Amino acid sequence: MSQSALAQACGLSQGAISNYENGTRRSAKEIFRIAQVLEVNPAWLSSGVGTMEPSPTAPYLLSEQSREPEQPSGWPFDSIAASAFWSLDPEQRSIIETAVAGMIGSFQKKSHGG
């Protein structure tokens, strides 16, 4: 996943993701959001220690699991999680983009009498 795609899925800037990668940023709250999108253990993501797979009984999951993660700013869909879209491979995302673009074009033609 690219920095840009991860940033969009987490609701962060690409610069923030870059700073995490180069070690100049270490906000715990954002590490949890990134770990959730990547479906990895936040302790492993933060320090490289332990298992990469998230624990299903981790305390942060118990308190956060009951609600849907916040959508990144500018995400256009209420019923589709950004993380679900960005978890798809590039070809699948392209198919969705093409379908949505076609639907928008069709609606625009209808609204303009086309």
C-alpha positions, 0 to 999 in steps of 0.5 A: 500500500502506498503512503498516499493510500494509507494516509487516505484510509487512516485520515492522515496526511501523506507527510504524517505517514512518511514521518512514521516511516522515517521515525520522526513521529510516534503518536500512539493514537495514530499508530492505533488507527494505522494498525487498524487499517493495516490489520496488524498489531499496534505494538509490532507496528510501533516497535517491531517487537512481538507478533505482527498479527493483531490479538483479537482480545487486545484492549484497544479492540474491545473499546473501539470495535463497537463503532465504525472507524471515522471516515477520512476527511473528504471520503464521499461514501457514508456506507463504505469504509475507506479502509475497505476500499483501500484494502482492495488491490489496484485492479479492483479499485480501478473497476470501482472507480470506472463504475462510479465515474460511469454512473456519475456521467449518466446522472449528469447527462440525465440532469442536463436533459441528455 
